[in-house]
Amino acid sequence: MKRLFLVLLVALAALLIGFWLGARRNASALSFERAPLDAGREAEKLFDRKQEKAVNAAATKRELPAAADAEEKETRPSAAETDKSAGSYLEGELILRPKEGVSMAQLIAFLKEKGIAVIGDIPELGLVRVVLPDDLSVPQAEKFLKGKDEIADTVRNAPVSLDPLPGNQEAMQAKAVGSSALRMMSMDESGTFRNGDGILVAVLDTGVDETHPALAGQTISGYDFVNDMAYQKDMNGHGTACASLIAGRGGENVAGAASLAKILPVKVMDDKGKSDGFSVAQGIIYAVKKGARIINMSLGTSSETNLLDEALNYALDHNCLIVAAAGNEGKEGENYPSNLEGVLCVGAVDGEKWKAPFSNYGSRIDLVAPGVLVASAYLNGGTVLMSGTSSAAPLVSGAAASLWSENPNWSAAEVAEKLMAEADDLGAPGADDWYGSGLVNLHRARRKTKENDMALTSLYFDPPELVQGKSTTMVAVFQNQGTERISDGSAIIKVDSKAKEIPLPDLDPGASCEVREDITLPEGRAKREMYLEVRAETKRTEATLDNNGQRIVISERK
């Protein structure tokens, strides 16, 4: 073992001395369009083996860099300054960053000279991906290389995967959405709008079936970063489903939210839905360079990485809107990268606008969209009912594309802020951990005329059980969904034939309030249904009456 250690030290010393002698400081960096994967069959075998070796280490406290505006770009921390390397990572490889003044071309050439296989590079981030010898672990390699001469930093590569989709049994616990997703988000009035025309949306996923009837003519040529080739193909179906929810044109069953937008397929996940941070980072940079305005990421990892931070921040700095799925574990806390500041984090609701049981929740949820058994395109020209925040995220991406096409001079932040400001306020008044700002309402986000519109957005009981002879609190949430301040709103609460009117406070556009009222289920009424009606009223003509009230049956819960 000592002999092996000495051999490694000698080899490393020779590498660094040779690097110092042969480095040419002004050599140009490699072009991104050139595929650098020419390390031979041995490197391919090592690459395949390392995919099976995810090493779990203790998690560290999250410290995310904030999304910078134009004045803050120069102060955003780099990967080296925000170390997140203690999470899960891939064994058998490492990512290197050359010191200032050393070009990537020099580093790549010299590494190959010394027999170290280079399997990828990202010139825009100044990173090179290498395969390590079988007997050298990642921590050992970091100890040898980090900060040595021309190598400024080392970065670990984290595993990334598609979030497991909820099973049919779990999805069936909630109300199916089917083909009503666009109607739920007020997107089905498309006749006079641009519907994403001129907006390119990158789908970072398992690829896209460009031959599907719903996507015919909707895609441009993309790239496969899993196999490093220009031709990409979806053998999983997940990416095709997501693309159809953004820009599908195959009829009501597979209609997308932005039917005139274009899709850029970026295959960063293999056919089993597995990948790594470096491949995803390559896909992000590629999408930005190809002109994508929106990047949809229905994927995630439990390991936050320096590498993805830098790639995502690169996209944010280039005015890209990143839309990411919150995750499907039904837990508190959103998956990475949806929990990164500046990324639009999307949860899921069912066909009755209740939070889907599998949808993650927490303080970083920005918006929700339909995500339970949503009609989507599938492989071989088929369709599928897909559940998950993976369905909700592309619907929001499509809504963003449609809104952006109406307002092409807006920034990505302005598009996101408008969608949140005009969302239907579900759950408790204001932004909350379950629904964020609420359910996307594209009609209000892109309207051009003034409207008076008061709406009942939530109706629930706290606690939820109704028992004979006892009372529970009814909670009704009202929202001003118009464009002007409402000062004459009132809530009408009717239980059977008894009605009560409660004045509402003045509400600015988008603002909401709640009304609480004790409801009692009288003794001896269990066999006869009681009706609760709640509605909002104003003295002015309303733009729509469909959202003013609800009528539900009150019965004892057995």
LOBALO-51532 format. One record per residue (C-alpha): x, y, z; residue in one letter; residue number from 1. Coordinates in pm, whole numbers, plus 32768, in hexadecimal, padded with zeros to 4 digits. Each point is the difference from the previous one (the first is absolute). Example, Ala and Ser with C-alpha at 12.3 -4.5 7.8 and 13.67 -1.06 7.14 Angstrom:
REM LOBALO-51532
     px     py     pz   rest    nr
   84CE   7E3E   830C      a     1
   8089   8158   7FBE      s     2
//
This chain:
REM LOBALO-51532
     px     py     pz   rest    nr
   8000   8000   8000      m     1
   811E   80F0   8055      k     2
   809E   7FB1   7EB2      r     3
   7EBD   8052   7F4B      l     4
   7FE6   8145   80C3      f     5
   8163   8064   7F9B      l     6
   7FBA   7FAB   7E95      v     7
   7ECC   80DF   8006      l     8
   80C3   811D   809C      l     9
   8112   7FE6   7EFC      v    10
   7F01   7FF9   7EE6      a    11
   7F4F   812F   808D      l    12
   8146   80C0   8027      a    13
   805F   7FB1   7E99      a    14
   7EA9   8074   7F8B      l    15
   8016   814F   80B3      l    16
   816A   8045   7F96      i    17
   7FAC   7FB0   7E98      g    18
   7ECC   80DC   8015      f    19
   80D3   8123   8080      w    20
   8104   7FD9   7EED      l    21
   7F0A   7FCF   7EE6      g    22
   7EE8   80F0   805A      a    23
   7FC1   8114   7F05      r    24
   7F42   810E   80B2      r    25
   7F47   8099   7EDA      n    26
   7F7A   7EC6   7F57      a    27
   7E90   801A   7FA5      s    28
   7EEF   7F37   80AE      a    29
   7F53   7EE3   7F4F      l    30
   7EC1   804F   7F42      s    31
   7EC6   7F80   80A8      f    32
   7F82   7F72   7EB8      e    33
   812A   7F15   7FE4      r    34
   7FC3   7EB3   80AA      a    35
   812D   7FBF   80E6      p    36
   7FAA   7E95   804D      l    37
   8118   7F44   7F55      d    38
   80A4   7F4D   8123      a    39
   7FCB   7EA7   7F69      g    40
   7F51   7EBF   8066      r    41
   80B1   7FE5   814D      e    42
   7F76   8152   806C      a    43
   7EA2   7F95   7F90      e    44
   8016   7EC9   80DB      k    45
   806D   80D0   812B      l    46
   7EE7   80F5   7FBB      f    47
   7EFF   7EE5   8000      d    48
   808C   7F73   8146      r    49
   8000   814B   80BA      k    50
   7E8E   8034   7FB9      q    51
   7FB9   7EDC   80E9      e    52
   80D0   808D   811F      k    53
   7F44   8116   80B4      a    54
   80A8   8044   814C      v    55
   7F29   808F   8118      n    56
   80A0   80E6   80FB      a    57
   7F77   80DD   8115      a    58
   7F27   8121   7F85      a    59
   8071   8164   803F      t    60
   7F31   8131   804C      k    61
   7F7F   809E   7EC0      r    62
   808D   8151   7F9C      e    63
   7F77   8066   7EAF      l    64
   807D   8129   7F39      p    65
   7EEA   80FA   7FC2      a    66
   7F89   8043   7E9E      a    67
   80C0   8135   7F95      a    68
   7F7B   8126   7F3D      d    69
   80D6   80B9   7F03      a    70
   80BA   80C4   810C      e    71
   8058   7ECB   80CE      e    72
   808A   7F16   7EF7      k    73
   8169   803D   805D      e    74
   7FC8   7FB4   8172      t    75
   7F4F   7EB0   7FDD      r    76
   80D2   7EF1   80A9      p    77
   80A7   7EF7   7F2B      s    78
   7FF6   7E8C   8042      a    79
   814B   8017   80B7      a    80
   7F70   80FD   80F4      e    81
   7EC1   7F3E   8050      t    82
   8078   7EA1   804B      d    83
   7EE5   7F02   7FF7      k    84
   80D2   7ECA   7FC6      s    85
   7F8E   7F3A   812F      a    86
   7EC4   7F79   7F58      g    87
   7FDF   7ECF   7F1F      s    88
   8101   7FF4   7EEB      y    89
   807C   7F1B   7EEC      l    90
   8138   7F37   8047      e    91
   8109   7FC9   7EF4      g    92
   8008   8161   7F76      e    93
   8044   816A   8058      l    94
   7FCD   8155   7F69      i    95
   8128   80F0   7FEC      l    96
   801C   8176   7FD8      r    97
   8148   809A   7F81      p    98
   8098   812B   80AF      k    99
   7FE1   8159   7F6B      e   100
   80E3   8023   7ED2      g   101
   7FFD   7E8B   7FAE      v   102
   7F1D   7FB1   7EDC      s   103
   7F1F   7ED2   7FF9      m   104
   809D   7F96   7EB8      a   105
   8150   7FEA   80AE      q   106
   7F71   7F3D   8123      l   107
   7F43   7F0A   7F23      i   108
   8129   7FC4   7F1B      a   109
   80EC   7FC0   811D      f   110
   7F12   7F1C   80C0      l   111
   7FD6   7F2A   7ECA      k   112
   817A   7FFE   7FCF      e   113
   8023   7F63   8155      k   114
   7EF3   7EFC   7FBF      g   115
   7EEF   80A3   80D1      i   116
   7EB9   7FD4   7F42      a   117
   7F3F   8141   7FC1      v   118
   7E8E   7FB4   7FCC      i   119
   7F6C   815D   7FF1      g   120
   8036   8175   801F      d   121
   7F33   813B   8039      i   122
   80D2   8127   7F88      p   123
   7EFB   80FF   8071      e   124
   802E   7F8E   8169      l   125
   8171   7FA9   7FDE      g   126
   7FD2   7E90   805D      l   127
   8097   7EB9   7F84      v   128
   7F7A   7EA6   8058      r   129
   80FB   7EE4   8027      v   130
   7FF9   7E8C   8053      v   131
   80D7   7F96   8128      l   132
   80D1   7EC1   8010      p   133
   7F47   7EDC   809E      d   134
   80D3   8007   813B      d   135
   7FDE   8176   8041      l   136
   7ED0   807A   80C1      s   137
   7F63   8157   7FD9      v   138
   8079   807B   8157      p   139
   8162   7F87   7FB2      q   140
   7FFE   80AC   7EAF      a   141
   7F7E   8142   809E      e   142
   8118   7FF8   8100      k   143
   8106   7FD6   7EF0      f   144
   7F75   80F7   7F03      l   145
   7F3D   8119   80A8      k   146
   80C4   8142   7FF5      g   147
   8137   7F61   7F68      k   148
   80B5   80E3   7F0F      d   149
   7F1D   802C   7ECE      e   150
   7ECC   7F57   8095      i   151
   7F30   8100   80BC      a   152
   7EE4   7F25   8079      d   153
   7F5F   7EA8   7FF8      t   154
   7E8A   7FC4   7FF3      v   155
   7F43   7EBE   8046      r   156
   7EF6   7F80   7F10      n   157
   7EAD   7FB1   809B      a   158
   7EFE   7F02   7F86      p   159
   7EBF   8094   7F6F      v   160
   7EC0   7F46   7FAF      s   161
   7E99   802A   7F9B      l   162
   7F2C   8010   8137      d   163
   7F3F   7EB5   8014      p   164
   7EA1   803C   7F7F      l   165
   7EE1   7FB7   80EE      p   166
   7F5D   7EAE   7FCF      g   167
   7E9D   7FE8   7F79      n   168
   7F7E   7F9D   8156      q   169
   8090   8139   809E      e   170
   7F85   80DD   7EE3      a   171
   7EA3   7F6B   8015      m   172
   7FDF   8088   8162      q   173
   7FD3   8155   7F5E      a   174
   7F20   8087   7EEC      k   175
   8088   7FBD   7EA2      a   176
   804A   8128   7F1E      v   177
   7FED   7F49   7EB3      g   178
   7FE5   80F6   7EDF      s   179
   7F85   8123   80D6      s   180
   8158   808A   8062      a   181
   7FF1   812D   7F17      l   182
   7E9E   8055   806C      r   183
   8068   7FF2   816F      m   184
   8111   80FE   7FB7      m   185
   7F20   80DD   7F24      s   186
   80D5   7FB4   7ECF      m   187
   7EF4   7F81   7F13      d   188
   7FAD   8156   7F67      e   189
   811C   8003   7F03      s   190
   7F64   80A1   7ECC      g   191
   8086   8161   8023      t   192
   814B   7FBC   80AD      f   193
   815F   7FB0   7F88      r   194
   800B   7EBA   80C9      n   195
   817A   7FEF   801E      g   196
   8052   806B   7E9C      d   197
   8173   8058   7FEE      g   198
   8057   7F5F   8150      i   199
   80F0   7ED7   8010      l   200
   7FD1   7F17   812A      v   201
   8114   7F07   8054      a   202
   7F8B   7EB4   8091      v   203
   811E   7F68   80CA      l   204
   7F8A   7E9B   801F      d   205
   800E   7EA5   7F64      t   206
   7FE4   8090   7EA2      g   207
   7ECE   804D   7F2C      v   208
   7F50   7F29   7EFD      d   209
   7FFC   80FF   7EE7      e   210
   7F28   7F1E   7F26      t   211
   7ED7   7FFF   80EC      h   212
   7ECE   809A   7F52      p   213
   7FCF   80F3   8121      a   214
   8163   8084   7FD1      l   215
   8024   7FF9   7E86      a   216
   80AA   8143   7F99      g   217
   801E   8072   8169      q   218
   816F   7FAB   803D      t   219
   8152   8075   7F85      i   220
   813A   7F2B   7FF6      s   221
   808A   7FBA   815B      g   222
   811A   7F38   809C      y   223
   8039   7EBE   80C4      d   224
   80F5   803A   811E      f   225
   7FD9   7E9C   807E      v   226
   8097   7F68   7EC7      n   227
   80AD   813E   7F82      d   228
   7F58   8013   7EAF      m   229
   7F2D   80F6   7F3B      a   230
   7EE8   7F07   7FC7      y   231
   7F21   7FE4   8133      q   232
   7EE9   7F06   8038      k   233
   7F10   7FB9   811E      d   234
   7FED   7E92   8064      m   235
   7F62   804C   8153      n   236
   7ED2   80DA   7FB2      g   237
   8028   80FA   811B      h   238
   809B   8111   7F2B      g   239
   7EFE   7FD5   7EEC      t   240
   7EE4   8024   80FB      a   241
   8099   813D   808F      c   242
   8038   8097   7EA7      a   243
   7E94   7FC0   7FA0      s   244
   7F82   80BA   8134      l   245
   80D0   812C   7F94      i   246
   7FBD   8010   7E8B      a   247
   7F2A   7ED7   7F97      g   248
   7F1A   8039   7ED6      r   249
   7F5C   7EAC   7FE4      g   250
   7E9E   8055   8069      g   251
   7F60   8029   8155      e   252
   8090   7EC2   8098      n   253
   816A   806D   7FCF      v   254
   7FE3   8178   7FDD      a   255
   8119   80D4   808C      g   256
   7FEE   814E   80B2      a   257
   80C7   80B3   7EEC      a   258
   7FA1   7F61   7EB5      s   259
   80D7   80EC   7F2E      l   260
   813E   7FE6   80CF      a   261
   8124   7F2A   7F8B      k   262
   80A0   7EE7   80C5      i   263
   817A   7FCC   801C      l   264
   8035   7E93   8066      p   265
   812F   7FDD   80E3      v   266
   8038   7E97   8066      k   267
   80B0   8004   8150      v   268
   7F5B   7ECA   8097      m   269
   8038   7E9B   7F8B      d   270
   7EE7   7F11   7FA6      d   271
   7FD8   7F9F   816F      k   272
   7FE4   816A   8070      g   273
   8160   800E   8096      k   274
   810F   8102   7FCB      s   275
   8102   80DA   80AD      d   276
   8037   816D   804E      g   277
   810A   8036   7EF6      f   278
   7F1F   7F85   7EE5      s   279
   7EE1   80D7   807E      v   280
   80E8   812D   801B      a   281
   8071   7FC5   7E98      q   282
   7E91   7FFB   7F9A      g   283
   7FB8   8147   80B2      i   284
   8123   80B7   7F5B      i   285
   7FA2   7F6B   7EAD      y   286
   7E97   8075   8025      a   287
   8070   8163   8052      v   288
   80ED   8009   7ED5      k   289
   7EEE   7F80   7F18      k   290
   7F1F   8121   8066      g   291
   7F09   7F56   80EA      a   292
   7F37   80FD   80C9      r   293
   7F71   7EF9   80EB      i   294
   80A2   7EC2   8088      i   295
   7F16   7EF3   8085      n   296
   809B   7F13   80FF      m   297
   7F13   7EEC   8073      s   298
   8123   7F57   80B0      l   299
   80C5   8027   813E      g   300
   80FA   7F88   80FD      t   301
   8018   7FF5   817A      s   302
   816B   8071   7FE3      s   303
   8032   8170   7FBE      e   304
   8137   8037   7F33      t   305
   80F2   811C   7FBE      n   306
   7FFE   7F9A   7E94      l   307
   7E88   8024   7FC7      l   308
   7FFB   8142   80C9      d   309
   80F2   8098   7F06      e   310
   7F47   7F7F   7ECE      a   311
   7EB0   8077   8082      l   312
   808E   8153   805F      n   313
   8098   8018   7EA2      y   314
   7EA2   7FD0   7F71      a   315
   7F65   80FB   80F1      l   316
   810B   80FF   7FA3      d   317
   7FA0   7FCF   7E93      h   318
   7E90   8050   8044      n   319
   7F83   7E9A   7FEF      c   320
   7ED1   7F98   80CA      l   321
   8040   7EB3   80AB      i   322
   7ECB   7F38   8060      v   323
   8037   7ECE   80DF      a   324
   7F23   7EF6   809E      a   325
   7FEA   8002   817D      a   326
   800A   7E83   801D      g   327
   7F11   7EE2   8045      n   328
   8055   7F7B   815A      e   329
   7EE2   80B9   80AE      g   330
   80FC   808E   80F5      k   331
   8053   8155   8088      e   332
   8126   808B   7F3F      g   333
   8028   8021   7E8A      e   334
   80FF   7F40   7F34      n   335
   8130   80A8   7F65      y   336
   800B   80C3   7F18      p   337
   7E98   8071   803D      s   338
   8066   8084   8155      n   339
   810E   80E3   7F72      l   340
   7FBA   8174   801A      e   341
   7FA2   8089   7EAA      g   342
   7F6C   7EB7   7F81      v   343
   7E85   7FF2   7FD9      l   344
   7F98   7EDF   80E3      c   345
   7EBD   7F4B   7F9E      v   346
   7F20   7F1F   80D0      g   347
   7ED1   7F38   7F8C      a   348
   7E88   800C   803A      v   349
   7EEE   7F0B   7F9F      d   350
   7EC9   8036   7F2D      g   351
   7F4C   80A8   8122      e   352
   8126   80EC   8041      k   353
   806B   7F56   8143      w   354
   8171   7FC1   803C      k   355
   805E   7EB0   7F6C      a   356
   8054   7F0C   811B      p   357
   8157   7FB5   7F6A      f   358
   8066   8169   7FBD      s   359
   811F   8083   80D4      n   360
   7FBD   8140   80BD      y   361
   80C1   8112   80B1      g   362
   8068   816B   7FFF      s   363
   8098   7FF1   7EA2      r   364
   7EBE   7F99   7F4D      i   365
   7FB2   811D   7F0E      d   366
   7ED7   7F7E   7F37      l   367
   7F2C   7ECA   7FCF      v   368
   7F6D   7F65   7EC7      a   369
   7F33   7EC7   7FAC      p   370
   80C9   7EC4   8043      g   371
   7F16   7ED8   803B      v   372
   7FBD   7F17   7ED9      l   373
   803B   8110   7EFB      v   374
   7FCA   7FA0   7E93      a   375
   8156   8008   7F53      s   376
   80AF   7F7C   7ECB      a   377
   80C1   7EBB   8015      y   378
   80E2   7F26   7F2A      l   379
   7F9A   7F71   7EAE      n   380
   7EF2   8107   7FCC      g   381
   7F46   7F9C   813B      g   382
   7F72   80BD   8127      t   383
   8021   7FCB   8177      v   384
   7F6B   8089   8143      l   385
   8135   807E   80B6      m   386
   8007   8066   816D      s   387
   8104   80C2   80C0      g   388
   8099   8157   8022      t   389
   80AC   7F95   7EBB      s   390
   7EB0   8049   7F58      s   391
   7FC3   8145   80B9      a   392
   8151   809E   7FAB      a   393
   7FDE   7FF1   7E82      p   394
   7EA1   8092   8015      l   395
   8097   812A   80B4      v   396
   8119   800E   7EFE      s   397
   7EF6   800C   7EF0      g   398
   7F3F   8110   80B5      a   399
   8142   80C8   8024      a   400
   804B   7FD7   7E8C      a   401
   7EA4   8077   7FA4      s   402
   8018   812F   80E5      l   403
   8161   8057   7F8E      w   404
   7F9C   7FF9   7E92      s   405
   7EFD   810D   8050      e   406
   8108   80D1   80B2      n   407
   814B   7FB6   7F4E      p   408
   80BD   811C   80A8      n   409
   7FC4   7F7D   8160      w   410
   8113   7F5D   80C9      s   411
   7FE7   7E9B   807F      a   412
   7FC5   8087   815F      a   413
   7EE1   80D9   7F86      e   414
   7F58   7ED5   7F5B      v   415
   801B   7F34   813E      a   416
   7F88   811E   80DA      e   417
   7ED1   803C   7F21      k   418
   7F9B   7E91   800C      l   419
   8017   8003   817C      m   420
   7F4C   814D   8027      a   421
   7ED8   7F8C   7F2E      e   422
   7FE3   7E9C   8088      a   423
   7EC3   7F79   80A2      d   424
   8041   8013   8176      d   425
   7FC5   7E9D   807E      l   426
   8019   7F96   816C      g   427
   802E   810E   8108      a   428
   8006   816F   7F8F      p   429
   8147   8068   7F61      g   430
   812D   7F29   7FAB      a   431
   8016   7EBF   80CB      d   432
   80D5   7EC6   8012      d   433
   7EFC   7F24   7F54      w   434
   7FA1   80CB   7ECE      y   435
   80FF   8119   7FF2      g   436
   7F58   812B   7F5B      s   437
   7EF6   7F18   7F75      g   438
   7F87   7F5F   7EBE      l   439
   8072   80A4   7EBB      v   440
   7EEA   80CA   7F5A      n   441
   8079   8061   7EA7      l   442
   7EC7   80C4   7FA8      h   443
   8047   8102   810C      r   444
   8177   8000   7FC4      a   445
   7FDB   8068   7E95      r   446
   7EBE   80D0   8004      r   447
   8010   815D   7F6E      k   448
   7EB3   8093   8076      t   449
   7F7A   806B   8153      k   450
   7F23   7F09   80B8      e   451
   7F35   7FEC   8140      n   452
   801C   7E9D   8084      d   453
   7FD6   7F81   8163      m   454
   8036   7E8B   8032      a   455
   7FDA   7EF3   8108      l   456
   8147   7F40   7FE0      t   457
   8000   7F15   812F      s   458
   7EF5   7F62   80DA      l   459
   805A   7F0A   8112      y   460
   7FBC   7FA1   816B      f   461
   80EE   8024   8124      d   462
   7FF9   7EFA   8096      p   463
   7F79   7F3F   7ED4      p   464
   7F10   7F13   80B9      e   465
   7E8F   8055   8023      l   466
   7F55   7F4B   8122      v   467
   7E91   8015   8061      q   468
   7FC1   80F6   8113      g   469
   8159   809B   7FE6      k   470
   8089   8125   7F3D      s   471
   8130   802C   7F26      t   472
   808E   8136   7F5A      t   473
   7FBE   803E   7E91      m   474
   811D   80C0   7F5A      v   475
   7FB8   80B7   7EBA      a   476
   8114   80BB   7F46      v   477
   7F9C   8119   7F13      f   478
   80E8   80A4   7F03      q   479
   7FE6   813B   7F30      n   480
   804F   7F71   7EA9      q   481
   7FB0   8142   7F4D      g   482
   80D4   812B   7FA4      t   483
   7F71   8106   80EC      e   484
   7FD3   8023   8177      r   485
   7EBD   7F67   8086      i   486
   7F5D   80B7   8123      s   487
   7E9F   7F74   7FF4      d   488
   8038   7E89   8015      g   489
   7F38   7F1E   80E3      s   490
   7FED   7E8E   804F      a   491
   7EB0   7F51   7FFB      i   492
   7FFB   7EC4   80D7      i   493
   7ECA   7F28   7FEA      k   494
   7FBF   7EC0   80C5      v   495
   7EBF   7F61   7F80      d   496
   7F09   8123   7FFE      s   497
   80B8   80E2   80F6      k   498
   80DE   8107   7F5D      a   499
   80FC   80F2   8097      k   500
   80B7   8123   7F5A      e   501
   815C   8063   8079      i   502
   80AE   813A   7F77      p   503
   8159   7FC3   7F70      l   504
   8126   80ED   8038      p   505
   807B   80DC   7EE5      d   506
   80DA   7F30   7F19      l   507
   8105   8077   7F07      d   508
   802B   7F39   7EBD      p   509
   8089   7EA9   8051      g   510
   7FC8   8025   8178      a   511
   7F38   7F01   80C5      s   512
   7F57   7FD9   8151      c   513
   7F57   7EEF   80C7      e   514
   7EAF   7FE2   80A8      v   515
   7FD1   7F0D   8121      r   516
   7EAA   7F8D   806E      e   517
   7F99   7EEE   80F3      d   518
   7F22   7EF9   7F60      i   519
   7F3A   7F09   80D4      t   520
   7F6D   7EB9   7F86      l   521
   7EBD   7FDD   80CE      p   522
   7F9E   7EBD   80AD      e   523
   7F22   7F16   7F37      g   524
   8068   8088   7EAD      r   525
   80F3   7EF0   7F99      a   526
   7F09   7F5E   7F10      k   527
   7FA6   8144   7F4F      r   528
   8104   80C6   7F46      e   529
   804B   8165   8060      m   530
   8080   80F6   7EFE      y   531
   8102   810E   803A      l   532
   8011   8116   7EFE      e   533
   810D   810A   8007      v   534
   8021   8112   7EFE      r   535
   809C   8156   7FCC      a   536
   7F3B   812F   7F8F      e   537
   8053   8162   7F91      t   538
   7F1A   8115   7F87      k   539
   80AF   8017   7EAF      r   540
   7FE5   7F1B   7ED3      t   541
   80F4   7EDD   801B      e   542
   80E4   7F8D   7EE5      a   543
   7FA7   7E97   8051      t   544
   7F0E   7F5F   80F3      l   545
   808D   7E9F   7FE7      d   546
   80F6   8040   811A      n   547
   7F18   80B7   80F0      n   548
   7F85   7EE4   80D6      g   549
   7FE3   7E93   805E      q   550
   7EE6   7F20   8077      r   551
   805E   7ECA   80C7      i   552
   7F4C   7EF2   80C2      v   553
   803A   7FF3   8177      i   554
   7FDC   7EA4   8092      s   555
   8084   7F4B   812E      e   556
   814B   7F56   7FC1      r   557
   7FDC   7E95   8072      k   558
//
